Amino acid sequence: MNWTDAPAQPVGSTLARAIEHLGSTLVDLLAGDPGTAGVVTGVHVHDPADPAPVPAGSIVLAVGLNDGPSLLALVQAAAGRAAAVVVRSSAADGRLVNRAGECGTVLLGLSPGASWLQALTLLNASGRTANVAPFSSPALTGELFDLANAICTLIDAPVTIDDRHGNVLAFSDRQEEADFIRVECILGRRTPVVYQRDGAARAIRRAAGPVYFEAVAVDERPTLPRLAVAIRAGEEFLGTIWAAVREAPTPDREQRLLEGSRLVAIRMLRLRGSDARRRVRGDRVAAALGGGATAATALRQLGLADTAAFVLAVSFDNGDTDLAAATDSLLIARRYGERQRIATALNTHLDASLPGSICAVIDDQIYAIVPARRLRDVQVIVESSCRSFLARTRSTEPMLIGIGRVGRGADDLERSRSDADRAVRVLRTARDGRSIAHAAEVDVEALLLESRDLLRMRGWGPTGAYAKLLAYDNARNASMLPTLRSWLDAHGDIVLAAENSHIHQNTLRYRLRRIGEIGGVDLDDPRTRLELALQLRLFEP
């Protein structure tokens, strides 16, 4: 028997899409980079009794092949031709993984308990849905939050809705009734690690209905039991609904949760296409900006490995309201949709003047990696583009944009992100009408902010003459420090300082003399003036 086509027609999907369809609980990536593979042309079952050339672009299933030499030979034969080779995880030793890495072959491990028929069926499904219309929009994401609230009401317990990889897509109200694990789950937008262990995910996938888990002990803090059910469309696993409950469920409660999962499945099928692409892009941007071993790979996948680029950070000046800390699910849904809308608009806007720009929402900010192919005028171009974007874009919250330095490679890009974040922080703290800042222009302001953080962390406060003047003003409701600041800002110009302070010049001279007496310092000394000016900015009265 030769290679068996299943299906006969090309799958027409990327390898990354196929792996996502299989799910992380069915296969593990053992070696290689799925992002470098092209379009998958088919799924093929290898027959060791009648070997034949490996079809180009195929996903090879090593069914029944467990001995090391045969697997090594298959990986070698697949090099440069197959999109990936799937083997039993138990048969993948270090030699096989190393050989696959050397050959550039993507090696996937089929999890224990999973069947080859399951893998074949899901890969076929991946081929059929390769060209499904995009499903994601802010409105559809909001529908998931509405469904989460409806299920919460039906079973009288706060719930989260996760995708097949454990990413939290939506959650209900009443999360304050849950435990600290749920809070961490929502803030991290991931299924907690404690529920990824001990086969919980596999138990949920195998069960026909809801699965009850007793409360887990993490530390001294109290936790609640969980009731979880798989979200399925036919035989395809789409995700999980997790409910934080206080007792074992009744059959009626389990049935309500099961029925709710069927409604969620319909919505999630509509969500799958564009959201998956956006999430992959967002993950790659996050990896590229996060540094470490994966940053270079992510940059290569984004097509920016050898390109000079810089980072642009867009933050939302929403006062004391933090999206990550919010608990109102509808508010979060609206804001998440708003962030995605603005990120898409910014990507389109930047791409017109700076082709190749890539935007993604990371946490509560929008980041853009912007190629800097025209180094001489790129700073002028990006600032002009950002100003026109802010002028044209309607947002419910004011936007602040920080622009990092230009660099090349993963390390430089990580520094550029840090630059952009520092610039945004300066804008947020200054509140002086600026909405865009280049990192190089606000380096000193950023340094002062970071110095304040360091002093606060170490418990240090005002010292010397400044401390005496601060105590004097507080005790007598005086204005020595504001007068000193006006004089220093005017570079010692008595006339200008008096005008800015709205006092007579003689009054200013008298206060300066008193400042010297109270602080025990000579204001004619440049070092003294520097020390006072620095503390005025580090410990503002």
C-alpha positions as CSV (number, residue, x, y, z in Angstrom):
1,M,0.0,0.0,0.0
2,N,1.3,3.4,-1.0
3,W,0.7,6.8,0.5
4,T,-3.1,7.2,1.2
5,D,-4.6,10.5,0.3
6,A,-7.2,11.9,2.7
7,P,-8.7,14.0,1.3
8,A,-7.9,13.6,-2.4
9,Q,-8.2,17.3,-3.0
10,P,-5.7,19.8,-1.5
11,V,-6.4,20.9,2.0
12,G,-5.6,24.5,1.1
13,S,-4.8,25.5,4.7
14,T,-1.5,26.7,6.3
15,L,0.3,24.3,8.6
16,A,-0.2,26.7,11.5
17,R,-4.0,26.7,10.8
18,A,-4.0,22.9,10.7
19,I,-2.1,22.7,14.0
20,E,-4.6,25.1,15.6
21,H,-7.4,23.0,14.3
22,L,-5.9,19.9,16.0
23,G,-5.5,21.7,19.3
24,S,-2.7,21.7,21.8
25,T,-4.3,18.8,23.7
26,L,-4.1,16.5,20.7
27,V,-0.7,17.3,19.3
28,D,2.5,19.0,20.5
29,L,5.1,20.8,18.4
30,L,8.3,18.9,19.0
31,A,10.6,20.5,16.3
32,G,10.6,23.0,13.5
33,D,8.7,26.2,12.7
34,P,5.2,25.8,11.3
35,G,5.3,29.4,10.1
36,T,7.9,28.5,7.4
37,A,5.7,25.8,5.8
38,G,3.5,26.7,2.8
39,V,0.0,25.6,2.0
40,V,-0.8,22.0,3.0
41,T,-1.7,20.0,0.0
42,G,-3.0,16.9,1.6
43,V,-2.9,14.4,4.5
44,H,-1.1,11.1,3.9
45,V,-0.8,7.9,5.9
46,H,2.7,6.3,5.5
47,D,2.8,2.6,4.9
48,P,6.2,1.2,6.0
49,A,5.6,-2.0,4.1
50,D,5.4,-0.1,0.8
51,P,7.2,3.2,1.0
52,A,6.9,5.8,-1.7
53,P,8.3,9.3,-2.2
54,V,6.8,11.9,0.2
55,P,4.3,14.1,-1.6
56,A,5.2,17.7,-1.5
57,G,3.3,19.9,1.1
58,S,1.7,16.9,2.8
59,I,1.1,16.2,6.5
60,V,2.5,12.7,7.0
61,L,0.9,10.5,9.6
62,A,3.4,7.8,10.9
63,V,0.7,5.3,11.7
64,G,2.0,2.2,13.5
65,L,5.6,3.4,13.2
66,N,7.3,3.2,16.6
67,D,10.9,2.1,16.1
68,G,13.7,4.7,16.1
69,P,15.5,3.8,12.8
70,S,12.3,3.8,10.7
71,L,11.2,7.1,12.2
72,L,14.6,8.7,11.6
73,A,14.4,7.5,8.0
74,L,10.9,8.9,7.5
75,V,11.9,12.3,8.9
76,Q,14.9,12.4,6.6
77,A,12.8,11.5,3.6
78,A,10.3,14.2,4.5
79,A,12.9,17.0,4.7
80,G,12.2,19.7,2.2
81,R,9.0,18.1,1.0
82,A,6.4,17.4,3.7
83,A,4.7,20.2,5.6
84,A,5.0,18.1,8.8
85,V,5.4,14.6,10.1
86,V,3.2,13.4,13.0
87,V,4.5,10.6,15.2
88,R,3.4,9.2,18.5
89,S,4.8,11.4,21.3
90,S,5.9,8.3,23.2
91,A,8.1,7.3,20.2
92,A,9.7,10.7,19.8
93,D,13.1,10.5,21.5
94,G,15.9,13.1,21.6
95,R,17.6,11.7,18.5
96,L,14.4,12.0,16.4
97,V,13.7,15.6,17.6
98,N,17.3,16.6,16.9
99,R,17.2,15.0,13.4
100,A,14.0,16.8,12.6
101,G,15.6,20.1,13.7
102,E,18.7,19.5,11.6
103,C,16.6,18.6,8.6
104,G,14.2,21.6,9.0
105,T,11.2,19.2,9.2
106,V,8.3,20.1,11.4
107,L,7.7,17.3,13.9
108,L,4.4,16.9,15.7
109,G,3.7,14.5,18.6
110,L,0.3,12.8,18.9
111,S,-0.8,12.8,22.5
112,P,-1.3,9.6,24.5
113,G,-4.9,8.5,24.3
114,A,-5.5,10.3,21.0
115,S,-6.3,8.2,18.0
116,W,-4.9,8.5,14.5
117,L,-8.5,8.5,13.2
118,Q,-9.2,11.6,15.3
119,A,-6.1,13.4,13.9
120,L,-7.1,12.4,10.3
121,T,-10.7,13.5,10.8
122,L,-9.8,16.9,12.3
123,L,-7.2,17.5,9.5
124,N,-9.9,16.8,7.0
125,A,-12.1,19.3,8.8
126,S,-9.3,21.8,8.7
127,G,-9.2,21.5,4.9
128,R,-12.9,21.9,4.6
129,T,-12.9,25.1,6.7
130,A,-9.8,26.6,5.2
131,N,-11.7,29.2,3.3
132,V,-14.6,29.8,5.7
133,A,-15.5,33.4,5.9
134,P,-14.1,35.4,8.7
135,F,-16.2,35.2,11.9
136,S,-14.8,37.8,14.2
137,S,-16.1,41.2,14.9
138,P,-16.6,43.3,18.1
139,A,-20.4,42.5,17.8
140,L,-19.8,38.8,17.8
141,T,-17.3,39.0,20.6
142,G,-19.9,40.9,22.5
143,E,-22.4,38.1,21.8
144,L,-20.1,35.7,23.7
145,F,-20.2,38.0,26.7
146,D,-24.0,38.1,26.5
147,L,-24.1,34.3,26.3
148,A,-21.8,34.0,29.3
149,N,-24.2,36.2,31.3
150,A,-27.2,34.1,30.2
151,I,-25.5,30.9,31.2
152,C,-24.5,32.5,34.5
153,T,-28.2,33.2,35.2
154,L,-29.2,29.7,34.1
155,I,-26.9,27.8,36.4
156,D,-26.5,30.6,39.1
157,A,-22.7,30.7,38.9
158,P,-20.1,32.9,37.3
159,V,-18.6,31.4,34.1
160,T,-15.8,31.9,31.6
161,I,-15.7,30.8,28.0
162,D,-12.3,29.5,26.7
163,D,-11.1,28.5,23.3
164,R,-9.4,25.2,22.6
165,H,-6.0,26.6,23.7
166,G,-7.2,27.9,27.0
167,N,-7.5,31.6,26.0
168,V,-10.4,33.3,27.8
169,L,-12.7,34.7,25.1
170,A,-15.5,35.9,27.4
171,F,-16.8,35.8,30.9
172,S,-19.9,36.6,32.8
173,D,-20.7,39.2,35.5
174,R,-20.6,38.2,39.2
175,Q,-16.9,37.2,39.1
176,E,-16.5,38.7,42.5
177,E,-18.4,35.6,43.8
178,A,-15.6,33.4,42.6
179,D,-12.1,32.9,44.0
180,F,-8.6,34.3,43.4
181,I,-7.9,31.7,40.7
182,R,-10.8,33.1,38.6
183,V,-9.5,36.6,39.1
184,E,-6.0,35.6,37.8
185,C,-7.7,33.7,35.0
186,I,-9.5,36.8,33.8
187,L,-6.5,39.1,34.2
188,G,-4.2,36.7,32.4
189,R,-6.9,35.7,29.9
190,R,-5.8,32.1,30.2
191,T,-7.1,28.9,31.8
192,P,-5.2,28.7,35.1
193,V,-2.2,26.3,35.1
194,V,-3.7,24.5,38.1
195,Y,-6.6,23.3,35.8
196,Q,-4.2,22.4,32.9
197,R,-2.6,19.7,35.0
198,D,-3.7,16.3,36.1
199,G,-5.6,15.5,32.9
200,A,-8.4,17.9,33.5
201,A,-8.5,19.1,29.9
202,R,-8.5,15.5,28.6
203,A,-11.3,14.5,31.0
204,I,-13.4,17.4,29.8
205,R,-12.8,16.6,26.1
206,R,-13.7,12.9,26.6
207,A,-16.8,13.4,28.7
208,A,-20.2,13.6,27.0
209,G,-21.4,16.2,29.5
210,P,-20.2,18.5,32.3
211,V,-17.4,17.4,34.5
212,Y,-17.2,18.3,38.2
213,F,-13.9,19.1,39.9
214,E,-13.5,19.5,43.6
215,A,-11.8,22.7,44.9
216,V,-8.0,22.6,44.5
217,A,-5.6,23.7,47.2
218,V,-3.1,26.2,45.9
219,D,-2.1,28.1,49.1
220,E,-3.9,29.2,52.2
221,R,-6.5,31.2,50.2
222,P,-10.0,29.5,49.8
223,T,-11.0,28.2,46.4
224,L,-14.2,26.9,44.8
225,P,-15.1,23.7,42.9
226,R,-15.5,23.9,39.2
227,L,-18.1,22.6,36.7
228,A,-16.7,22.4,33.2
229,V,-18.2,21.3,29.9
230,A,-16.7,21.0,26.4
231,I,-18.0,23.2,23.6
232,R,-18.4,21.0,20.5
233,A,-19.6,21.3,17.0
234,G,-20.3,17.7,16.0
235,E,-17.1,15.9,16.9
236,E,-15.0,19.0,16.8
237,F,-13.8,20.4,20.1
238,L,-14.0,24.2,20.2
239,G,-13.3,25.1,23.8
240,T,-14.6,24.9,27.4
241,I,-17.1,26.7,29.6
242,W,-15.9,26.9,33.3
243,A,-18.3,27.6,36.1
244,A,-17.2,28.4,39.6
245,V,-19.7,26.6,41.8
246,R,-20.1,26.0,45.6
247,E,-21.4,22.5,45.6
248,A,-21.8,19.4,43.4
249,P,-24.3,20.1,40.6
250,T,-27.7,18.7,40.2
251,P,-28.6,16.8,37.0
252,D,-30.8,19.8,36.0
253,R,-28.0,22.2,36.4
254,E,-25.7,20.0,34.4
255,Q,-28.3,19.9,31.6
256,R,-28.6,23.6,31.5
257,L,-24.8,24.1,31.2
258,L,-24.7,21.5,28.4
259,E,-27.5,23.3,26.5
260,G,-25.7,26.6,27.0
261,S,-22.5,25.0,25.5
262,R,-24.4,24.2,22.3
263,L,-25.4,27.9,21.9
264,V,-21.9,29.0,22.5
265,A,-20.6,26.5,19.8
266,I,-22.8,28.2,17.2
267,R,-21.3,31.6,18.0
268,M,-17.7,30.3,18.2
269,L,-18.0,28.7,14.7
270,R,-18.7,32.2,13.4
271,L,-15.8,33.6,15.4
272,R,-13.1,31.2,14.2
273,G,-11.6,32.6,11.0
274,S,-10.4,36.1,11.3
275,D,-10.0,35.9,15.1
276,A,-7.5,33.1,14.7
277,R,-5.5,35.1,12.2
278,R,-5.6,38.2,14.4
279,R,-4.6,36.1,17.4
280,V,-1.6,34.6,15.6
281,R,-0.5,38.0,14.4
282,G,-0.9,39.4,17.9
283,D,1.0,36.5,19.5
284,R,3.9,37.0,17.0
285,V,4.0,40.8,17.6
286,A,4.0,40.1,21.4
287,A,6.8,37.5,21.0
288,A,8.8,39.9,18.8
289,L,8.6,42.7,21.4
290,G,9.1,40.5,24.4
291,G,12.7,39.6,23.8
292,G,14.1,36.2,24.6
293,A,14.7,33.1,22.4
294,T,11.4,33.4,20.5
295,A,11.7,37.1,19.5
296,A,14.0,36.4,16.5
297,T,11.7,33.6,15.2
298,A,8.6,35.8,15.6
299,L,10.4,38.6,13.6
300,R,11.2,36.2,10.9
301,Q,7.6,35.0,10.7
302,L,6.5,38.7,10.5
303,G,8.9,39.2,7.6
304,L,10.9,41.8,9.5
305,A,14.0,39.8,10.5
306,D,16.5,41.9,8.5
307,T,14.6,45.2,8.5
308,A,15.3,48.4,10.4
309,A,12.2,49.1,12.4
310,F,10.8,50.9,15.5
311,V,7.9,50.4,17.9
312,L,5.0,52.7,18.2
313,A,2.8,52.4,21.4
314,V,-0.8,53.7,21.6
315,S,-2.2,54.0,25.1
316,F,-5.6,55.1,26.2
317,D,-5.8,57.9,28.7
318,N,-8.8,56.5,30.6
319,G,-8.1,58.0,34.0
320,D,-8.4,55.6,36.8
321,T,-10.2,52.9,34.7
322,D,-8.0,50.0,33.8
323,L,-9.4,47.5,31.3
324,A,-7.4,44.6,32.7
325,A,-8.8,45.3,36.2
326,A,-12.4,45.9,35.1
327,T,-15.0,43.3,36.0
328,D,-18.0,44.6,34.0
329,S,-18.1,42.1,31.2
330,L,-20.1,44.3,28.8
331,L,-17.7,47.2,29.4
332,I,-14.7,45.0,28.7
333,A,-16.4,43.6,25.5
334,R,-17.0,47.1,24.2
335,R,-13.5,48.3,25.0
336,Y,-11.9,45.2,23.5
337,G,-13.9,45.8,20.3
338,E,-12.9,49.4,20.4
339,R,-9.2,48.5,20.7
340,Q,-9.4,46.1,17.8
341,R,-11.2,48.6,15.6
342,I,-8.6,51.3,16.3
343,A,-5.7,48.8,15.8
344,T,-7.1,47.9,12.4
345,A,-7.6,51.6,11.5
346,L,-4.1,52.4,12.6
347,N,-2.6,49.5,10.6
348,T,-4.3,50.8,7.5
349,H,-3.3,54.4,8.1
350,L,0.4,53.6,8.8
351,D,0.6,51.2,5.9
352,A,-0.2,54.0,3.5
353,S,2.9,56.0,4.4
354,L,5.1,53.3,6.0
355,P,4.4,50.0,4.1
356,G,4.8,46.8,6.1
357,S,3.6,48.2,9.4
358,I,2.0,45.6,11.7
359,C,-0.4,46.4,14.6
360,A,-1.7,44.3,17.4
361,V,-3.5,44.7,20.7
362,I,-1.4,43.5,23.6
363,D,-2.9,43.8,27.1
364,D,-4.6,47.2,27.1
365,Q,-2.4,48.9,24.5
366,I,-1.9,48.9,20.8
367,Y,1.6,48.3,19.5
368,A,2.9,48.7,16.0
369,I,6.1,47.5,14.5
370,V,7.0,50.0,11.8
371,P,9.6,49.4,9.1
372,A,12.1,52.3,8.8
373,R,13.3,51.8,5.2
374,R,13.6,55.6,4.7
375,L,15.8,56.3,7.7
376,R,16.4,60.0,6.9
377,D,12.8,61.2,7.1
378,V,11.1,58.3,8.9
379,Q,10.7,60.2,12.2
380,V,9.0,63.1,10.4
381,I,6.7,60.8,8.4
382,V,5.6,58.8,11.4
383,E,4.8,61.9,13.5
384,S,2.8,63.4,10.7
385,S,1.0,60.1,10.2
386,C,0.2,59.8,13.9
387,R,-1.1,63.4,14.1
388,S,-3.4,62.9,11.1
389,F,-4.6,59.5,12.6
390,L,-5.5,61.2,15.9
391,A,-7.3,64.0,14.1
392,R,-9.3,61.6,12.0
393,T,-10.0,58.8,14.4
394,R,-12.9,58.9,16.8
395,S,-12.3,57.2,20.2
396,T,-14.3,57.2,23.5
397,E,-10.9,57.8,25.3
398,P,-8.0,60.2,24.5
399,M,-5.1,58.4,22.9
400,L,-1.4,58.9,23.7
401,I,1.3,57.7,21.2
402,G,4.9,57.0,22.1
403,I,7.5,56.4,19.4
404,G,10.6,54.3,20.1
405,R,14.1,54.5,18.6
406,V,14.9,52.8,15.3
407,G,16.9,49.5,15.5
408,R,17.5,46.3,13.8
409,G,16.9,42.8,15.2
410,A,15.1,41.4,18.3
411,D,17.2,43.1,21.0
412,D,16.9,46.6,19.4
413,L,13.1,46.1,18.9
414,E,12.7,45.2,22.6
415,R,14.5,48.4,23.5
416,S,12.3,50.4,21.1
417,R,9.2,49.0,22.8
418,S,10.6,50.1,26.2
419,D,11.3,53.6,24.7
420,A,7.7,53.8,23.4
421,D,6.3,52.8,26.8
422,R,8.5,55.4,28.6
423,A,7.3,58.1,26.2
424,V,3.6,57.2,26.8
425,R,4.2,57.3,30.6
426,V,5.7,60.8,30.3
427,L,2.7,62.0,28.3
428,R,0.2,60.5,30.8
429,T,2.0,62.0,33.8
430,A,2.7,65.5,32.2
431,R,-0.9,66.1,31.1
432,D,0.3,69.3,29.3
433,G,-1.6,68.8,26.1
434,R,0.9,66.7,24.3
435,S,-0.4,63.5,22.7
436,I,2.6,62.3,20.7
437,A,6.2,62.0,21.9
438,H,9.5,60.6,20.5
439,A,11.4,58.7,23.2
440,A,14.5,60.8,22.5
441,E,12.6,64.0,23.2
442,V,11.4,63.0,26.6
443,D,14.5,61.0,27.9
444,V,15.1,63.4,30.8
445,E,11.4,63.5,31.8
446,A,11.4,59.7,31.7
447,L,14.6,59.6,33.8
448,L,13.0,61.8,36.4
449,L,9.9,59.5,36.6
450,E,12.1,56.4,37.0
451,S,14.1,58.2,39.6
452,R,10.9,58.9,41.5
453,D,10.0,55.2,41.4
454,L,13.4,54.2,42.7
455,L,13.3,56.8,45.6
456,R,9.8,55.6,46.5
457,M,10.8,52.0,46.4
458,R,13.8,52.7,48.7
459,G,11.7,54.9,51.0
460,W,13.8,58.0,50.4
461,G,12.3,61.5,50.7
462,P,13.3,65.2,50.6
463,T,16.6,66.1,52.2
464,G,18.7,69.1,53.2
465,A,17.5,72.6,52.4
466,Y,14.6,71.4,50.3
467,A,13.2,69.4,53.3
468,K,13.5,72.5,55.5
469,L,11.6,74.7,53.0
470,L,8.9,72.0,52.5
471,A,8.3,71.8,56.2
472,Y,8.2,75.6,56.5
473,D,5.6,75.9,53.8
474,N,3.5,73.1,55.2
475,A,3.6,74.6,58.7
476,R,2.8,78.2,57.8
477,N,0.9,77.7,54.5
478,A,3.7,79.7,52.9
479,S,4.9,79.9,49.3
480,M,8.6,79.6,49.5
481,L,8.9,76.6,47.2
482,P,6.6,77.9,44.4
483,T,8.6,81.2,44.5
484,L,11.9,79.3,44.3
485,R,10.6,77.3,41.3
486,S,9.5,80.4,39.5
487,W,12.9,82.0,40.0
488,L,14.8,78.8,38.9
489,D,12.6,78.4,35.9
490,A,13.3,82.0,34.9
491,H,17.1,81.4,35.2
492,G,17.4,83.9,38.0
493,D,15.6,86.7,36.1
494,I,13.9,88.7,38.9
495,V,11.6,90.6,36.6
496,L,10.3,87.5,34.7
497,A,10.0,85.4,37.9
498,A,8.0,88.2,39.6
499,E,5.7,88.4,36.7
500,N,5.1,84.7,36.6
501,S,4.5,84.6,40.3
502,H,2.2,87.6,40.2
503,I,4.1,89.4,43.0
504,H,6.2,92.6,43.2
505,Q,9.9,92.3,42.5
506,N,10.9,93.4,46.0
507,T,8.6,90.7,47.4
508,L,10.4,88.2,45.3
509,R,13.8,89.4,46.5
510,Y,12.6,89.2,50.1
511,R,11.4,85.7,49.7
512,L,14.7,84.6,48.1
513,R,16.6,86.0,51.0
514,R,14.3,84.1,53.4
515,I,14.7,80.9,51.4
516,G,18.5,81.2,51.9
517,E,18.0,81.8,55.7
518,I,15.4,79.0,56.2
519,G,17.4,76.4,54.2
520,G,20.8,77.6,55.3
521,V,22.1,77.8,51.8
522,D,23.6,80.3,49.3
523,L,21.5,80.6,46.2
524,D,24.4,82.0,44.3
525,D,26.1,78.6,44.5
526,P,25.3,76.6,41.2
527,R,25.5,73.3,43.0
528,T,22.9,74.4,45.5
529,R,20.6,75.6,42.7
530,L,21.0,72.2,40.9
531,E,20.2,70.2,44.1
532,L,17.1,72.3,44.8
533,A,15.9,72.2,41.2
534,L,16.3,68.4,41.1
535,Q,14.4,67.9,44.3
536,L,11.6,70.2,43.2
537,R,11.0,67.8,40.3
538,L,11.5,64.6,42.3
539,F,9.4,65.6,45.3
540,E,6.9,68.1,44.0
541,P,5.3,70.1,46.8
